[in-house]
């Protein structure tokens, strides 16, 4: 068969035929063609979403205790740099400004993914970025607590569609044994943001404070917002849509993208795919017990990861009244080890996809041991080492759980899969709301309550993922797994 015949064959197979088993068997492509396609997607999709998520996470209200309850993300660094004084904020008002972000963020994730399933990711996701980037710039001119709360609430509603949208897009392009590495790349942006976000913000404040009569904390919002808007515009021309609808591929490449997924029982939306109603998609996701199992499992991981709030406090305890810059520097090794562990785990998880549940459960058990030891050891140096080790386990399971959930939901209708993934991410992120209360200043320096709660959550996580591992393995053996 020459090239012309191959191209003709590709065009003759419609989207409807691709879903037909016989048509799938008839459509042929070489392993080299598939490798070229995957490489092409890797070079366009992964770098784009990595930068997008990095910019998103820099503005994520991941509260971290830093000198008397201060935090270290974009808004957190703005507080350190004078926002709290300029706006006359009380500690309680500042906490409210952080928490309101997650109200809309959690509520609107599912509706947003339903909308994404009916639209083009290359337009939908960058549009979200442009909106939140614009509002981030607007935050530079806030004059009161009320303005701050309103803007943070709106940004949370808008940004809610980004992370679950990316999860749905990734799950729509890669086979089940390819997803762990890609989700690991996605999560690595958050890890690096935690490592260097504070240092970058400190550099901006130090160099621009007072420039053109504008306070340093306001420059933080302006610069981060402008960069976000700029990259969002660029991503419109790079980000692919779903496999059967993207305009970045040729006809044959689209067919290969759809067929290779269908052969692994990963449902892909095509022009002829029957659309479920929003209620119908929600019903399919809500009634699947796997959704709720992963919700519980991911809530455990995100909730346990709130120990990141404790890092700067511990470092300060180690070195006394260290400068903010030094404290940020000393938290870098924690994230550095987590970054390496996440990469290694993601790489090898794709080689044994049926063992992902056991891998996650093992990492959680490992982190549980570290957490229990922290409850019994009060030496600062020893605690620092334990937290470095513990962080490696928690970050490694974060991306691994998202890949595991995506693989488990592979056979769902694409719209229902979008709802299920959004539910896992949304309800898991509820931990961002209550997590900041696990380490009250009154519980220092031992913080027994926080580590006891985290230990209990980790124990629940071990049970959940062991259950999922055993159940999926049994289904696989009986040829019932999708």
C-alpha positions in Angstrom: 0.0 0.0 0.0 1.6 3.3 -1.1 1.3 6.6 0.7 -1.7 7.8 -1.4 -3.6 4.6 -0.5 -2.9 5.0 3.2 -4.1 8.6 3.1 -7.2 7.6 1.3 -7.9 4.9 3.8 -7.6 7.4 6.6 -10.0 9.8 5.1 -12.6 7.1 4.3 -12.9 6.2 8.0 -15.3 8.6 9.6 -15.5 9.5 13.2 -18.4 7.2 13.6 -16.6 4.3 12.0 -13.6 4.7 14.3 -15.9 3.8 17.2 -16.8 0.6 15.4 -14.6 -2.4 16.4 -14.4 -3.7 12.8 -13.3 -0.3 11.5 -10.7 -0.1 14.2 -9.2 -3.5 13.2 -9.2 -2.4 9.6 -7.4 0.9 10.2 -3.7 0.3 10.3 -0.7 2.4 11.3 2.9 1.7 12.1 4.6 1.9 15.4 6.8 4.6 14.0 3.8 6.7 13.0 2.4 6.4 16.6 5.7 7.4 18.1 5.9 10.4 15.9 2.4 11.4 16.8 3.0 11.0 20.6 6.3 13.0 20.3 4.4 15.8 18.4 1.8 15.9 21.1 4.4 15.8 23.9 6.2 18.8 22.3 3.1 20.9 22.0 0.7 19.9 24.8 3.1 19.2 27.7 5.3 22.4 27.7 2.2 24.5 27.2 0.2 23.1 30.1 3.3 23.1 32.3 3.9 26.8 31.9 0.1 27.5 32.3 -0.1 25.4 35.5 3.1 27.1 36.8 1.5 30.5 36.4 -1.7 29.2 37.9 0.0 27.8 40.9 2.0 31.0 41.6 -1.3 32.6 42.4 -2.8 29.6 44.2 -3.6 30.3 47.8 -1.6 27.4 49.3 -1.3 28.9 52.7 2.1 28.4 54.3 3.0 29.6 57.8 5.8 32.0 57.4 6.6 34.1 60.5 3.6 34.6 62.6 1.1 33.0 60.1 2.4 34.7 57.0 2.1 32.8 53.7 4.2 32.4 50.6 2.4 32.5 47.3 1.6 35.5 45.2 -0.9 37.0 47.6 1.1 35.7 50.5 4.2 37.4 49.4 2.2 40.6 48.8 1.2 40.4 52.4 4.8 40.1 53.5 5.7 43.1 51.3 3.2 45.5 52.8 -0.3 44.7 51.5 -1.6 43.9 55.0 -0.5 47.3 56.2 -1.6 49.3 53.2 -5.1 47.8 53.2 -5.3 47.8 57.0 -6.1 44.0 57.1 -6.5 42.1 60.3 -5.2 38.5 60.5 -8.7 37.2 60.3 -9.5 39.3 57.2 -6.4 38.1 55.5 -7.4 34.5 56.2 -10.8 35.2 54.7 -9.2 36.6 51.6 -7.3 33.4 51.2 -10.2 31.0 51.8 -12.8 32.7 49.6 -10.8 31.7 46.5 -11.6 28.1 47.1 -15.4 28.6 47.5 -15.9 29.3 43.8 -13.0 27.1 42.8 -14.7 24.0 44.3 -18.2 24.9 43.2 -17.6 25.6 39.6 -15.1 22.8 38.6 -17.8 20.4 37.5 -19.8 22.9 35.4 -16.7 24.2 33.8 -15.6 20.7 32.6 -19.1 20.1 31.2 -18.7 23.3 29.2 -15.2 22.3 28.1 -16.5 19.0 26.8 -18.6 21.0 24.3 -16.0 23.5 23.3 -12.4 23.8 22.1 -9.7 23.5 24.8 -7.4 25.7 22.7 -9.8 28.6 23.2 -11.5 27.7 26.5 -8.4 27.2 28.6 -6.4 30.3 27.4 -9.6 32.4 27.8 -9.7 31.4 31.4 -6.1 32.4 31.8 -6.6 35.8 30.2 -9.5 36.5 32.5 -7.7 35.5 35.7 -4.6 37.3 34.5 -6.6 40.5 34.0 -8.2 40.2 37.4 -4.7 39.6 38.9 -3.6 42.9 37.5 -6.7 44.6 38.8 -5.8 43.3 42.3 -2.8 45.7 42.2 -5.2 48.6 42.6 -7.4 47.3 45.4 -8.1 49.8 48.1 -10.0 47.8 50.7 -10.7 44.4 52.2 -14.0 44.3 50.4 -12.4 44.8 47.0 -9.8 42.1 47.8 -12.5 39.5 48.8 -14.7 40.2 45.8 -11.7 39.9 43.4 -10.4 36.7 45.1 -13.8 35.1 44.9 -14.2 35.9 41.2 -10.7 34.7 40.4 -11.5 31.4 42.2 -14.7 31.0 40.1 -12.8 31.6 36.8 -9.7 29.6 37.6 -11.8 26.6 38.7 -12.0 25.5 35.1 -8.3 25.3 34.5 -6.9 22.4 36.5 -9.8 19.9 35.8 -9.8 21.0 32.2 -6.1 20.1 31.8 -6.8 16.8 33.5 -9.5 16.0 31.0 -7.3 17.1 28.1 -4.4 14.9 29.2 -6.7 11.9 29.7 -8.1 12.4 26.2 -4.7 12.2 24.4 -2.7 9.5 26.2 -3.1 5.8 26.6 -3.3 4.4 30.1 0.3 3.3 30.2 1.4 6.7 29.1 -0.4 8.9 31.6 1.7 8.7 34.7 4.7 10.4 33.1 2.6 13.2 31.7 0.7 13.8 34.9 4.0 13.9 36.6 5.2 16.6 34.3 2.0 18.5 35.1 2.4 18.3 38.8 6.1 19.1 38.7 5.1 22.7 37.8 3.5 23.0 41.3 6.5 21.5 43.0 8.9 24.0 41.3 6.5 26.8 42.1 6.7 25.9 45.8 10.4 25.8 45.6 11.1 29.0 43.9 7.9 31.1 44.0 8.8 32.8 47.2 12.3 33.7 46.0 11.1 35.1 42.7 8.5 37.2 44.4 11.0 38.5 46.9 13.3 39.5 44.1 10.5 41.4 42.4 9.6 43.3 45.5 13.1 44.2 46.4 13.9 45.5 42.9 10.7 47.3 42.2 9.3 48.5 45.5 8.5 52.2 45.1 9.3 52.3 41.4 7.0 54.8 39.7 5.4 55.4 43.1 3.9 51.8 43.2 4.4 49.6 46.2 6.3 46.3 45.7 3.3 44.1 46.5 1.3 45.8 43.8 4.1 45.1 41.3 3.7 41.4 42.2 0.2 41.4 40.9 0.9 43.5 37.8 3.9 41.4 36.7 2.3 38.0 37.3 -1.0 39.1 35.6 0.8 40.5 32.5 2.9 37.3 32.1 -0.2 35.2 32.5 -2.1 37.2 29.8 0.9 37.1 27.5 1.4 33.4 27.7 -2.4 32.7 27.4 -2.4 34.5 24.0 0.6 32.5 22.8 -1.0 29.2 24.0 -4.0 29.8 21.8 -1.8 29.0 18.8 -0.1 26.0 20.4 -2.5 24.1 22.5 -4.2 21.2 20.7 -7.9 20.4 21.1 -9.3 16.9 21.5 -7.9 14.2 19.3 -10.7 14.0 16.8 -11.3 17.7 16.5 -7.9 19.4 16.8 -6.7 21.4 13.9 -3.0 20.9 14.7 -3.0 17.5 13.1 -3.5 16.0 9.7 -6.5 13.8 8.9 -4.5 10.7 9.3 -2.9 11.8 12.5 -6.3 12.5 14.0 -7.5 9.0 13.0 -4.4 7.4 14.6 -4.9 9.5 17.7 -8.5 8.3 18.1 -7.9 4.6 17.1 -4.9 4.1 19.3 -6.9 5.2 22.3 -10.0 3.2 21.4 -7.9 0.1 21.2 -7.1 0.6 24.9 -10.8 1.3 25.6 -10.3 5.0 26.2 -13.4 6.7 25.0 -12.7 9.7 22.7 -15.3 12.3 21.7 -15.9 12.6 18.0 -18.3 14.6 15.9 -20.7 11.6 15.9 -20.5 10.9 19.6 -23.8 11.2 21.3 -23.8 14.1 23.7 -25.1 13.4 27.2 -27.1 16.1 28.9 -25.3 17.8 31.8 -27.6 16.0 34.2 -26.9 12.7 32.5 -23.1 13.2 32.6 -23.3 14.1 36.3 -25.5 11.1 37.0 -23.0 8.7 35.3 -20.1 10.1 37.3 -22.0 10.4 40.6 -23.3 6.8 40.5 -19.9 5.3 39.8 -18.3 4.2 43.2 -14.8 4.6 41.7 -15.4 8.3 41.6 -16.0 8.5 45.3 -13.2 6.2 46.1 -10.8 8.5 44.3 -12.4 11.5 45.8 -11.6 10.1 49.3 -8.1 9.1 48.2 -7.2 12.5 46.7 -8.7 14.4 49.7 -6.4 12.4 51.9 -3.4 13.3 49.8 -4.2 17.0 49.4 -5.2 17.2 53.1 -1.9 15.6 54.2 0.0 17.9 51.8 -1.1 20.9 53.9 1.9 20.2 56.1 3.7 22.4 53.6 2.2 25.2 55.8 4.6 24.0 58.4 7.9 24.0 56.4 8.9 27.7 57.0 7.9 27.6 60.6 10.2 24.5 61.2 13.0 26.1 59.3 12.7 29.3 61.4 12.8 27.1 64.5 16.0 25.5 63.2 17.8 28.8 62.5 16.1 31.3 64.8 15.2 34.7 63.4 16.3 34.0 59.9 15.5 36.4 57.0 12.5 35.7 54.8 14.9 35.0 51.9 16.9 32.5 53.9 13.8 30.7 55.1 12.6 30.4 51.5 16.0 29.1 50.4 16.0 26.4 53.1 12.6 25.1 51.9 14.0 24.5 48.4 15.6 21.1 49.3 12.2 19.9 50.5 10.7 20.5 47.1 13.8 19.5 45.3 13.7 16.0 46.7 10.0 15.8 46.0 10.6 16.9 42.4 13.1 14.0 41.9 10.8 11.4 43.6 7.8 12.5 41.5 9.8 12.2 38.3 11.1 8.7 39.1 7.7 7.4 40.4 5.9 8.8 37.3 8.4 7.2 34.9 8.2 3.7 36.4 4.5 3.8 37.1 3.8 3.8 33.4 5.9 0.6 33.1 3.6 -1.2 35.6 0.2 0.5 35.2 -1.8 -2.2 36.9 0.3 -1.7 40.1 -0.4 2.0 40.4 -2.7 1.5 43.4 0.0 -0.4 45.3 2.6 2.1 44.4 0.5 5.0 45.8 -0.5 3.0 48.9 3.2 2.2 49.5 4.2 5.9 49.3 1.4 6.8 51.6 2.5 4.2 54.1 6.0 5.5 53.9 4.7 9.1 54.6 2.6 7.8 57.4 5.7 6.3 59.1 7.4 9.7 58.8 4.4 11.5 60.2 4.2 9.3 63.2 7.9 9.7 63.9 7.5 13.5 63.7 4.9 13.2 66.5 7.4 11.5 68.7 10.6 13.3 67.8 11.0 17.0 68.7 14.6 17.6 67.5 14.3 20.3 64.8 17.0 18.8 62.6 15.4 15.3 62.7 12.0 16.8 62.0 13.4 18.7 59.0 14.8 15.5 57.5 11.6 13.6 58.1 9.6 16.4 56.4 11.9 16.2 53.4 11.2 12.5 53.2 7.5 12.9 53.8 7.1 15.5 51.1 8.6 13.1 48.6 5.9 10.6 49.3 3.1 13.1 49.2 4.0 14.8 46.0 4.7 11.5 44.2 1.2 10.3 45.0 -0.4 13.5 43.9 0.3 13.1 40.2 0.1 9.4 40.5 -3.4 9.5 41.8 -4.6 11.8 39.0 -3.1 9.4 36.4 -4.7 6.4 38.2 -8.1 8.1 38.3 -7.8 9.1 34.6 -7.0 5.5 33.7 -9.8 4.1 35.9 -12.3 6.5 34.2 -11.0 5.7 30.7 -14.1 3.8 29.6 -16.6 6.4 30.7 -18.3 8.6 28.3 -16.0 11.6 27.7 -18.5 14.1 29.3 -18.9 11.8 32.4 -15.1 11.4 32.6 -14.8 15.2 32.7 -17.3 15.4 35.5 -15.6 12.6 37.5 -12.1 14.1 37.1 -13.5 17.5 38.1 -15.1 16.0 41.2 -11.9 14.4 42.3 -9.9 17.6 41.9 -12.6 19.9 43.3 -13.5 17.9 46.4 -9.8 17.0 47.0 -9.0 20.7 47.1 -11.5 21.3 49.9 -8.4 20.4 52.0 -7.0 23.8 51.1 -9.7 25.4 53.1 -9.4 23.4 56.3 -5.8 22.6 56.0 -4.6 26.0 57.2 -6.1 25.3 60.6 -4.2 22.1 61.3 -1.1 23.9 62.6 -2.3 26.8 64.9 0.4 28.9 66.5 -1.0 27.8 69.9 0.1 24.2 69.1 3.7 25.2 68.5 6.4 24.0 68.6 5.3 20.3 68.6 2.2 20.7 66.4 0.9 17.3 67.6 -2.7 18.0 66.5 -1.7 18.6 62.9 0.6 15.6 62.5 -1.9 13.4 64.3 -4.7 14.4 61.8 -2.3 13.9 58.9 -1.3 10.5 60.2 -5.0 9.4 60.4 -5.7 10.7 56.9 -2.7 8.8 55.5 -3.9 5.6 57.2 -7.2 6.1 55.5 -5.4 6.6 52.2 -3.4 3.4 52.5 -6.7 1.4 53.0 -8.4 3.2 50.1 -5.7 2.6 47.5 -5.0 -1.0 48.6 -8.7 -1.6 48.1 -8.7 0.0 44.6 -5.6 -2.0 43.7 -7.1 -5.3 44.8 -10.4 -4.6 43.2 -9.0 -3.5 39.8 -6.6 -6.5 39.7 -9.5 -8.9 40.3 -11.5 -7.2 37.6 -8.5 -7.5 35.3 -8.2 -11.2 36.0 -11.9 -11.8 35.2 -11.7 -9.8 32.0 -14.3 -7.3 33.2 -12.1 -4.3 33.4 -12.6 -1.8 30.6 
